[in-house]
């Protein structure tokens, strides 16, 4: 039997990078046995989410830069397929 496939949205990926409401539910996706896919533009979409949160939630520019750097330096997501999500700290 094949694993269930899920497409990960940027709002979920941001919850892996920065603890917030529902981060636990986002983490459970990593711990479950799903085949996870991401859009090709995930890093750009994460940047957009972080920009919006910096304006709305007073997330500091330094925090946004750090989170964006963490998201773009990951080697776990290649192309459209996340092959190995190591932890909720990064993907």
C-alpha positions in Angstrom: 0.0 0.0 0.0 1.4 3.4 -0.9 1.7 6.3 1.5 -0.7 9.1 1.5 0.5 12.2 -0.4 0.3 15.7 0.9 1.3 19.1 -0.6 2.9 21.4 1.9 1.9 25.0 1.9 4.3 27.8 2.8 2.2 28.6 5.9 2.8 25.1 7.2 6.5 25.2 6.4 6.9 28.5 8.3 5.4 26.8 11.4 8.4 24.3 11.2 10.8 27.2 11.2 9.2 29.5 13.7 7.1 28.2 16.7 3.5 29.6 16.6 0.0 28.5 17.0 -0.6 25.1 15.4 3.1 24.4 15.0 2.4 21.1 16.8 0.0 20.1 14.0 2.5 21.0 11.4 5.2 19.0 13.2 2.9 16.0 13.2 3.0 15.9 9.4 6.8 15.3 9.6 6.4 12.6 12.2 3.6 10.8 10.2 4.2 8.5 7.3 3.2 10.8 4.5 4.9 11.4 1.2 5.3 15.2 1.3 5.5 17.4 -1.8 6.2 21.2 -1.9 5.5 23.7 -4.7 8.6 24.7 -6.8 8.2 28.3 -5.5 8.1 27.3 -1.8 11.1 29.5 -0.7 9.5 32.6 -2.4 6.2 31.8 -0.8 7.9 31.5 2.6 9.5 34.9 2.0 6.0 36.3 1.3 4.5 34.8 4.5 7.4 36.1 6.6 7.1 39.6 5.0 3.4 39.7 5.9 4.0 38.5 9.4 6.8 41.1 9.9 4.3 43.8 9.1 1.3 42.3 11.0 3.0 40.6 14.0 6.0 42.8 14.5 8.4 40.0 13.6 11.8 41.6 13.5 13.8 42.0 10.3 16.6 40.0 11.8 14.3 37.1 12.6 12.8 37.2 9.1 16.3 37.2 7.6 17.4 34.3 9.8 14.2 32.2 9.0 14.5 32.9 5.3 18.2 31.9 5.3 17.3 28.7 7.2 14.6 27.9 4.7 16.7 28.5 1.6 19.8 26.6 2.9 17.9 23.4 3.5 19.0 20.4 1.4 16.0 18.3 2.4 13.6 19.7 -0.2 14.7 19.3 -3.8 12.5 20.4 -6.6 8.9 19.3 -5.9 9.6 16.5 -3.6 10.6 16.5 0.1 12.6 13.3 0.4 13.7 13.5 4.0 12.3 15.9 6.6 14.9 15.7 9.4 13.1 17.6 12.1 10.6 20.3 12.8 13.5 22.7 13.3 14.1 22.8 9.5 13.0 21.0 6.5 
